[in-house]
Amino acid sequence: MDLGQQDFDRILFYEHARKNAEAVYAKNPLDADNLTSWAGVLIELSQFQSRSDSIKFVKDAVSKLEEALEINPKKHDAIWSLGNAQTSLAFLTEDLEDAKPYFTRAMQCFQQALDEDPDNQLYIKSLELASKVCF
């Protein structure tokens, strides 16, 4: 992958953010906001990886989001991010039949996030887009 300066700068930014999230987690593993942010960073970094490494990054993000939701089950931004991670996994899955459960789970997450924050336009749009992809 040939990276331009802007991509290189983004990678450095997200790597720094990942290290900060790891440090915060070491001090306070029950910080759901940190876990959610950490997952977002991993999803961003997954874009610069090989397919197999990208899947590992996204699955690690899913783990962080599930951990955040164990701490705070109504944390709508973590639920929404989990939907994004599921969507990423769906697009990284080569076989359409294997991708369907990820799309279905993404739609469930977007609906759940919207249930928690009904006026959030981002959640509304995410659910609309997911419903066009889900079968």
C-alpha positions in Angstrom: 0.0 0.0 0.0 1.5 3.3 -1.1 0.7 5.9 1.5 0.6 9.7 1.0 1.7 12.1 3.7 -1.9 12.7 4.8 -2.4 8.9 5.3 0.9 8.6 7.1 -0.1 11.5 9.4 -3.5 9.8 10.2 -1.7 6.5 11.0 0.6 8.3 13.4 -2.3 10.2 15.0 -4.3 7.0 15.5 -1.3 5.0 16.8 -0.7 7.7 19.4 -4.4 7.6 20.3 -4.2 3.8 20.6 -1.2 4.0 23.0 -3.0 6.6 25.1 -6.1 4.4 25.3 -4.0 1.4 26.4 -2.4 3.5 29.1 -5.8 4.8 30.3 -7.1 1.2 30.3 -4.2 0.0 32.5 -5.2 2.6 35.1 -8.9 2.2 34.8 -10.3 -0.8 32.9 -13.9 0.2 33.7 -13.8 3.4 31.7 -16.5 2.7 29.0 -15.7 6.0 27.2 -12.1 5.0 26.8 -13.0 1.5 25.6 -15.3 3.1 23.0 -12.7 5.5 21.8 -10.1 2.8 21.7 -12.4 0.7 19.5 -12.9 3.6 17.2 -9.2 4.0 16.8 -8.8 0.4 16.0 -11.5 0.6 13.3 -9.7 3.6 11.8 -6.3 1.8 11.9 -7.9 -1.3 10.2 -8.2 0.7 7.0 -4.4 0.7 6.6 -3.9 -3.0 7.1 -4.0 -6.1 4.9 -7.4 -7.9 4.8 -6.5 -10.5 7.4 -4.9 -7.9 9.8 -7.9 -5.6 9.2 -10.2 -8.3 10.3 -8.1 -8.8 13.5 -8.2 -5.0 14.2 -12.0 -4.9 13.8 -12.5 -8.0 15.9 -10.4 -6.4 18.6 -12.6 -3.3 18.4 -15.7 -5.5 18.7 -14.2 -6.9 21.9 -13.5 -3.5 23.3 -17.1 -2.3 22.5 -18.6 -5.4 24.1 -16.5 -4.7 27.2 -17.7 -1.1 27.2 -21.3 -2.4 26.9 -20.8 -4.7 29.9 -20.0 -1.7 31.9 -22.7 0.5 30.5 -25.3 -1.5 28.4 -27.1 1.7 27.4 -24.1 3.5 26.0 -25.6 4.4 22.6 -22.3 5.6 21.0 -20.7 2.2 21.8 -23.7 0.4 20.4 -23.6 2.5 17.2 -19.8 1.9 17.0 -20.5 -1.9 17.3 -22.8 -1.6 14.4 -20.0 0.1 12.4 -17.6 -2.7 13.3 -20.1 -5.3 12.2 -20.5 -3.5 8.9 -16.8 -3.4 8.5 -16.6 -7.2 9.1 -19.4 -7.7 6.6 -17.5 -5.8 3.9 -14.3 -7.7 4.8 -16.0 -11.0 4.4 -15.6 -12.4 0.9 -18.7 -14.7 0.8 -22.0 -12.9 0.7 -23.8 -15.6 2.7 -21.1 -15.3 5.4 -21.5 -11.5 5.4 -25.2 -11.5 6.0 -25.1 -12.1 9.8 -22.7 -9.2 10.2 -25.1 -6.9 8.3 -28.0 -8.1 10.3 -26.2 -7.5 13.6 -25.2 -4.1 12.4 -28.8 -3.2 11.7 -29.8 -4.5 15.2 -27.1 -2.3 16.8 -28.1 0.8 14.8 -31.7 0.2 15.9 -30.7 -0.3 19.5 -28.6 2.9 19.5 -31.5 4.8 18.0 -33.8 3.4 20.7 -31.4 4.9 23.3 -31.1 8.2 21.5 -34.1 8.6 19.2 -33.3 12.1 17.9 -29.7 11.3 16.8 -29.6 11.9 13.0 -26.4 9.9 12.6 -28.1 6.8 14.1 -31.2 7.4 11.9 -29.1 7.6 8.8 -27.0 4.6 9.8 -30.1 2.5 10.2 -31.5 3.6 6.9 -28.3 2.7 5.1 -28.1 -0.6 6.8 -31.6 -1.5 6.0 -30.8 -1.1 2.3 -27.9 -3.6 2.6 -29.6 -6.2 4.8 -31.5 -9.0 3.2 
